[in-house]
Protein backbone atom coordinates (compact mmCIF):
# COMPACT_ATOMS: atom_id res chain seq x y z
CA UNK A 1 0.00 0.00 0.00
CA UNK A 2 2.74 2.45 0.98
CA UNK A 3 4.79 1.47 -2.09
CA UNK A 4 1.92 2.30 -4.47
CA UNK A 5 1.39 5.70 -2.80
CA UNK A 6 5.07 6.51 -3.18
CA UNK A 7 5.04 5.41 -6.82
CA UNK A 8 1.88 7.42 -7.53
CA UNK A 9 3.46 10.49 -5.97
CA UNK A 10 6.63 10.06 -8.03
CA UNK A 11 4.60 9.73 -11.21
CA UNK A 12 2.51 12.80 -10.33
CA UNK A 13 5.60 14.91 -9.63
CA UNK A 14 7.26 13.69 -12.83
CA UNK A 15 4.21 14.69 -14.84
CA UNK A 16 4.17 18.09 -13.13
CA UNK A 17 7.88 18.55 -13.84
CA UNK A 18 7.42 17.79 -17.53
CA UNK A 19 4.40 20.10 -17.62
CA UNK A 20 6.51 22.90 -16.15
CA UNK A 21 9.31 22.21 -18.63
CA UNK A 22 6.85 22.21 -21.52
CA UNK A 23 5.31 25.46 -20.31
CA UNK A 24 8.74 27.06 -20.07
CA UNK A 25 9.72 25.95 -23.58
CA UNK A 26 6.36 27.10 -24.99
CA UNK A 27 6.74 30.50 -23.31
CA UNK A 28 10.28 30.92 -24.62
CA UNK A 29 9.18 30.02 -28.15
CA UNK A 30 6.12 32.30 -28.19
CA UNK A 31 7.29 35.28 -26.08
CA UNK A 32 11.06 35.14 -26.47
CA UNK A 33 13.73 35.79 -23.90
CA UNK A 34 12.70 37.05 -20.45
CA UNK A 35 15.81 39.29 -20.44
CA UNK A 36 14.44 42.18 -22.51
CA UNK A 37 14.89 45.86 -21.68
CA UNK A 38 11.15 46.55 -21.30
CA UNK A 39 10.92 43.89 -18.59
CA UNK A 40 13.66 45.43 -16.43
CA UNK A 41 11.70 47.08 -13.65
CA UNK A 42 12.16 47.24 -9.85
CA UNK A 43 10.06 44.07 -9.65
CA UNK A 44 12.78 42.12 -11.43
CA UNK A 45 15.02 42.81 -8.43
CA UNK A 46 12.42 42.22 -5.72
CA UNK A 47 11.06 38.95 -7.10
CA UNK A 48 14.33 36.95 -7.09
CA UNK A 49 15.13 38.22 -3.59
CA UNK A 50 11.73 37.05 -2.37
CA UNK A 51 12.14 33.73 -4.18
CA UNK A 52 15.57 32.95 -2.72
CA UNK A 53 14.47 33.88 0.79
CA UNK A 54 11.72 31.28 0.37
CA UNK A 55 14.22 28.79 -1.07
CA UNK A 56 16.43 29.14 2.00
CA UNK A 57 13.48 28.51 4.31
CA UNK A 58 12.27 25.52 2.29
CA UNK A 59 15.83 24.17 1.99
CA UNK A 60 16.18 24.04 5.76
CA UNK A 61 12.86 22.21 5.98
CA UNK A 62 13.85 19.71 3.25
CA UNK A 63 17.26 19.14 4.83
CA UNK A 64 15.62 18.35 8.17
CA UNK A 65 12.99 16.02 6.68
CA UNK A 66 15.15 14.03 4.26
CA UNK A 67 16.94 11.05 5.74
CA UNK A 68 19.70 10.97 3.13
CA UNK A 69 22.12 13.84 2.55
CA UNK A 70 22.24 13.11 -1.19
CA UNK A 71 18.46 12.99 -1.47
CA UNK A 72 18.12 16.26 0.44
CA UNK A 73 20.73 17.93 -1.75
CA UNK A 74 18.96 16.71 -4.91
CA UNK A 75 15.57 18.04 -3.73
CA UNK A 76 17.07 21.42 -2.87
CA UNK A 77 18.84 21.58 -6.23
CA UNK A 78 15.59 20.77 -8.06
CA UNK A 79 13.75 23.36 -5.98
CA UNK A 80 16.25 26.03 -6.99
CA UNK A 81 16.40 25.03 -10.66
CA UNK A 82 12.73 24.42 -11.42
CA UNK A 83 11.13 26.70 -8.83
CA UNK A 84 12.53 29.87 -10.36
CA UNK A 85 11.42 28.92 -13.88
CA UNK A 86 7.85 28.44 -12.73
CA UNK A 87 7.89 31.77 -10.90
CA UNK A 88 9.17 33.61 -14.02
CA UNK A 89 6.36 32.04 -16.06
CA UNK A 90 3.68 33.09 -13.57
CA UNK A 91 4.94 36.71 -13.51
CA UNK A 92 4.16 37.04 -17.20
CA UNK A 93 0.44 36.44 -16.64
C-alpha positions, 0 to 999 in steps of 0.5 A: 500500500505504501509502495503504491502511494510513493510510486503514484506520488513520483509519477505525479511529480514527474508529470508536473515537472514535464508540464513545467518544462513544456510550459517554459519551452512554450513561453520561450518560443512564443514570447522570447527571452525574459531578459528584454529591456522593457521587462527590467523594472524594480520588480525584477530585483524584488522577485528573485530576492523574495524567491531565494528567501523562500528557497532558503526557508524551504531548503532548511525544511527539506534538509531536516525532513530528508533522511539521506544527505544526497536525497536532500541535496537533490531536492534542494537543487531541483527546488532552486532550478525548477522553482525559479522557472515556474515563478518567471512564467507566472509573472508574465500572466 
